């Protein structure tokens, strides 16, 4: 029997504010344990929470970008449960009156349109962090760092509209790009500022009723999300094929073992005893505030990708890569405008620039070659001043020295060789030193021509004009 997966996601994104959700403590990652804490985020008696207005604006911005309807009045509630890293014994979240609801994210993957419904977007505070390793007594004790307690989160809950593990990973990646483009989240999954819980069930193909779902908690990479869901699909289908029953439970992904493992049962519904937080009044947002945030929305990645395809004539793959972050797209557009050659700008940004950024582990805003500097190099290539091979050497020197392309070419004598006498002399030397390939070419095996061109380029240090070399070499070889 064929089984169909049904997948919905719950994404928790840390909002990029300087202070926590209900107090003035810093949200800095990596601070010494228990140093960014106060009576409010530790839940000490008599401490009263105050809502972070910037976090509210960021959550509204997120909801609008996802096409949600904003509730002008929403309510903070206490979600009661016990866990060592939850100092108050409850988490301030939103329950039956969330900030926003009924959204939809639409995008295109390799020409195929996709749409995923958004049930709700709401605000909440993060818990602390349990530390299970790294201490001398970690074999018998768990340590707790409360720095993260109270950090503002936005939770995005999707409808169960996803039907494949790869589709879920793609959606998560698209959502991350939107959050980063909005400037509300840094997208750093390794540091835990973006986490995903996945709800997954399988059912016989064609059946309308949903199967029993499991929840895979706290997945922090696109690849791990896809692998975890693929494992769960296979595991659940195997249980059903053998006549068994899937347990309603929470599971954790073990990346090293490549499998999920049971964490706790959900056979009986958890009773969080939600009730409105008595210390926080209803959150009211005016139409004027919502409209002002709507006007501030930047061009989102999917819309920008479509514009790059239309405006610059780029392939969809190139446009998708260039819009992975707003900073990369900005760099490309500035380079294309200054160079007057969008395709060349695209190739250089996706090629040499990203290669060096990856090698040096830096973001594009720290790249030593500016858009104007890269455009200057592209113009030298277009004018025939340097060859493509030499241009890569020039780029490396620009990267390490910060100098302009034309200065490097002039001072280091890297301009392309156009002197026909010099090129003919080089060609004659190659013909004399490669009698075998020359004889093969003259016998009709024309594949050796590219080898001979390469030898001429090597002899001239890559400075020869390739088109000129092709013409002169072919003329020389065809002489008897």
N, C-alpha and C positions, 0 to 999 in steps of 0.2 A: 504494500500500500504506500502511496506517495503522501508525504506529510507537508503541510504548509506552515512555516513559522509566522508568528504574529508578534511584533516587537514594538515596544514603546520605551521612550527614554525619559529620565529625569536628570537634568544637568544642573549642577551647582557651580555658579561662577562667583568668585570673590570680586567684589566691586573695588575699583581702583581709587579708593579714597585714602586720605592721609590718616584718618582716625576711624575708630570703630563705630559700630552701628548705634550704640546708645551711650557712649562715653567719649572722652577726649584722648584715650590711649592710642598710641601709634599702631599702625598695621604693618610695620617693617618686618620683612621675612629675614630669619637668621639671627635675630637679636638673642642675647643670652636668655636662657629659660627663665620664665616668670619675672621678667623685667618690665614688660609693657602691660601691666595689669593695674587695676584700681578696685576700690570697693564695689563699683557698679558692675564691671565685667566678672568679678569674682563672686557676686551675689551676696555680699555681706549685708547684715541687717541695717535697715534705714537708708540704704543707697537707692536713689531713684534714677531711672533711665531717661534720657532725652534723645529724641530721634535725630539722626544725622540727615540734614536736608540734602546734602550732595548725593548721598546714597539713594534717596528717594528719586531725585532727578535722573540718576543713572539707570535706575530700575524702569522708570517711565520711558526713558530713551530706548532701552532694550525692548520693552513691550511694543512701542510704536514701530520699531524696525521690523518686528515680527508680525505686524498687522493686527495687533490685539486691540480690544476695546478697553479703555481705562475706566475703572471705577472711581468716581469722584470721592467716594467715601469707602475706605477699607479699614479693617480692624486687625490689630495685633493680638495674637492669642498665645497662651502658654501651652506648650506641648510637653506634658509631664512624663518623664521616664527617668530611670536611674542608670547612670553610667559614670565611671570614675572621672572622665574628662569633662563632665557637665557640672560645673561648680554650683549652680543654683538648684539643681534637681529638676529643672525644666528648661526648655529652649523657647525663646521668643520667636514666633513665626507668624504666619497668617493661615487661616483655615477656611472657613465658609465664606469669608468676605475678602478675597485676595485683591491685590492692587490691579491686576489686569487679567483678561480672559479672552477666549475665542479668537485665536490668531491663526496664522498660516504662513509657512515658509515655502516658497516656490523657487526652483532652480532647475538647470538643465545639465545633464551629464551625458557627454558624447552624443548630443542631439536628441536625447530622450528627456522629456519634461518630468519632473518629480514635484510632489506637493505633500507636505506633512503638516497636519493640523496641530495647533498649540492649544492645550486645554486651559492652562493658566500660567501666569508669571507672578511670583510673589516674593516679598522680602522676608529675610530671616537672619538670625545671627549664627555664626559658626560655633562649634564646640571647641574645647581644647584638643590637645594631641597626646595620645598615649604612646610612650616610648618603650618598646619591647626589647631593644638591644642597644649596645654601645656603652653599657655600664658594667662595673665589676660584679655587681649582683644581679645582672639581667637574667641569669638562669633561674632566679627565684622571686624577682620583684619586677613590677612594671612602674616606670616613672611617668609623671604627668607634667606637661608644659602647658600653662594656661595662656601663653601669649596670644594664641589664635582664638581664644574664647572671646566672643563678641564681635569678631570681624564680620563686616556686612557681606551677605550673600544675596544673590538673586537666584531663585529656583525656577527652571523652565521645564514644564511637564508637557510632553507631546501626547497626541492621540496614538493608539496602536496601529499606525498607518504603514509601518515598515515591514517588508516581507522577505528581507534577506540580510544576513550579517554584514555584507559589504555595503548595502544601502544604509544601514545604521551608522557604520563608520564614516561614510560619505556625508551623511547629515551632520554628524558631530563635528566633522572638519569644516563644513560650511558654516555651522553656527559659531564655531570658534573664530573664523575669519570675520564674521559680522561683529562679534563682541570686541575684537581687537580694533576693527575699523571704527567702531563707535567711541573707542577710547575708554570703555567702562571696565575692561578686563585685560590683563597682560598676556593671557593665553598660555601661561607657563604651567604646563601640566606636571612637570617634574617636581615643582615646588608645591603642588596641590592647590593652586589657585583656580583650577578648572577640573572638575571631577564629574563622572557620569555613573549613574545607576541604570541598569537595563532590565526591563521586565520582558520575559520571553516565554511563550507557550507554543506548542505545535498542535495542529489539528489535521484530520484527514482532508486532503485536497477537495474543495467543493463544499465542505461543511461550513455552515454559518456560525454555529455555536463555538465559543472560544474554549480552548483547552485550559488545563491548570497551569498557572504561570509560576515561574521562579524569578527571583530578583538577584541579579549579579551586582554586588556593591562596589563602589569606589574604584572604577576603572579609569586609569589616567593616561591612556594613549589610544590613538585611533586603531593601531595594529592590535593591541591587546583586546580592545572592544570587539573587533571582528573575530579574533581567535576564540575569545570566551563565548561569543554567541554561536559560532560554528560548533564548538564543543557541546554546548547546551542543546542545540538543535539535534545533533547526532545522539546525544545521551537520552533525551526525552523520546525521540522517535524509536530508539532501541527498546526503551521500557514499554512503550505502547505496543510495539510489534510482538513483544513477548507476553502480552496480556496483562501487564502490570499497571500500576497507577502512579502518576507523577505526583510527588509531594509538593505541597505549597510551602516553599521555604526560601530563605535568604542564603545565597552562596557567595563565596569569594573566589576570585580568579588567582590561581597559582601559576605565574608566568614561567617559573623554572620547570615545573612539572607539566605545563601545557594542559591544565585541566581546572575545572571548578571543584570546590569542596564545600560541603554543607557548613553553614555558620550557625543558623538557628531556624527553628520551625516556625511557620506562619499558619499552621493548621487552625489555630484559634486566633481570631482577629485581635491585634494589639489594641489595648484601650489607653490612648494617650490622654484621655480626660481633658480635651481642649476646653478652654473657657477664655473669654476676653481678658487681656491683661489689665488688672485694675489700676496699674501705675501709668498706663499709656492711653490717652484719649483716642478716639477714632481719627485716622489719618485722612484729612480732607485736602484735595488738590483741586484748584480752580481750573475752569476751562481756559483761562488766559495762560496759566502756567503750562498746561498741556500743549496749547498751541505754540507757545514760545519754544518749547523743547522740540516739537515737531519741525519747526522752521530751522532748528539748529542741526538736524540730522545730516550727516555727510552722505555723499554718494556711496551706496553700499556695494560690496564686491561683485554681486551678480550683475547689477546695472552697469557698473564700471567695465566689467568684462565685455558685456555686449557693446558698449560704446567703443572700446578699443578695437574690437573686430570691425565695427562699422567705420569709425573715423580713420583708423590707420591701416585697414586692410590686413590685419594680423590673423593668422590661423587661430582657431578657438583654443588649441592647446597652449600656444604662446600667451594669449590673453589671460587664460586661467592661471598660469604660472606667475605672470606679472602682477596679478591682483591678489596674490596670496596675502600680502599686507599692503596697507595704504602707502607706507613709506617706499616700498619697491615700485609701486605704480607711479607715485609722484616722481621718483628718480627717473624712471623710464620716460615719462611724458616731458620732463624738463630736458632730458638728453635729446629726445626726438625733435623737440621744438628748436633747440640750438643747433642740431646737426642738419636738420632738413632731410633726414633719412630715417624714417621710423623703423623699417625692417632691420637695418644695420644696428640701430640703437637697441632693438629687441634682442638681436643675436648676441651683442656684446654684454648686455645686462644679464641675460640668462646663461651666458657662457663664462667668459673670463672674470667678470665682476663677481658673480655668485660663487665661482670656484675659489677665488681668493678670499671672499668673505667667510666661506666654510672653512678653508684652511687656517685662517687666522681667528676663527670663532668670534666674529664681530658682526654687529648689526649694520645695516646699510647707512644709518646716520653717522657712523664712525668711519666709513670708507674714505681713505685718503685721496681717492680720485673722485672729483665732484662731477655732477652732470655736465657742467660746462667744459671741464677738462676732458671727459670722455668724448664729448661732441667734437672737440678740437682734433682728437685723434681720428675720428670717423671722417672728418672733412679732409684730412691728409690722405686717407685711403681713397676717398672718392675722387680727389684731384690727381691721383696717381703718384703722389709724392713718396709714399711708402707702400710696400707690398703687404699682403695680409700676414705673411710670416714675420716680417720685420715688425709689423704693428703689434704683434703679441709681445715681442721683446720690449718695444717702447712702452707698452702698458705696464709691464713688470717694473720698468725703471720709474715710471710715473708713480706707481703704487709705493715703492720703497723710498723715493726721493721727494715726492710732492711737486716735482717740476712739471711744466707744461710740455705737451707732446712736441710742438714745433721747436722748442728750445732743445729738447733732447736730440731730435733728428738733426738739427743744424750743428750743434756742438760736437756730436759724436759721429758725424758723417754717415748717417743711416738712410739718406735719401735714396730712392729707387734709381737703379742704373738704367739710363736710357741711351747712353752712347753706343751707337751701332757697332763701331769699331771694337770696343771693349767686349761687347756681347758676342760678336763673330769670332774673336780670338778665343773666348771661353768655349764656344761651341766646337771650334776646330780641335781644341785640346781634348774635349770629351770624346769626339768622334775617333780621334787617334788612340785614346786610352781604352776604348770599349769596342773593339772590332767585332766581338761576338754579337752583342745586341744590335749593332749597326747592320751586320750582315743579315740578321733575322728580320729586321724591319724592311730591308731592301728586298728580302725574299717574300714579303707579304705578311709577316707576323707583326702587325702594327701595334700590338700590345706593349712592345718594348719601347714605344715612343715616350710613354709617361716616365719610364725609368731614366731615359736619356735626359728628359726635361729636368727631372729631379737632380741628376748629376750636375747639370749646368747651374741650377739654383744653389746647390751645395758649394760649387766652385766659386760662386759670386757672393757667398755668405748670405744668401736669401734676398739680396738687394736687387736682383734683376727683375725687370718687368715681365711677369709670366707670359702675358699675351704676346709681347714682342719676341720673347724666347721661342715660343711655339712657332711663330711665323718664320723666324730666321733658321731655326733648327730643321723644320720641315723642308725649307728651301735648300739647305745644305745637304740633307739626306737624299733628296731627289735628284741631286746632281750626280752624274755617272763619272 
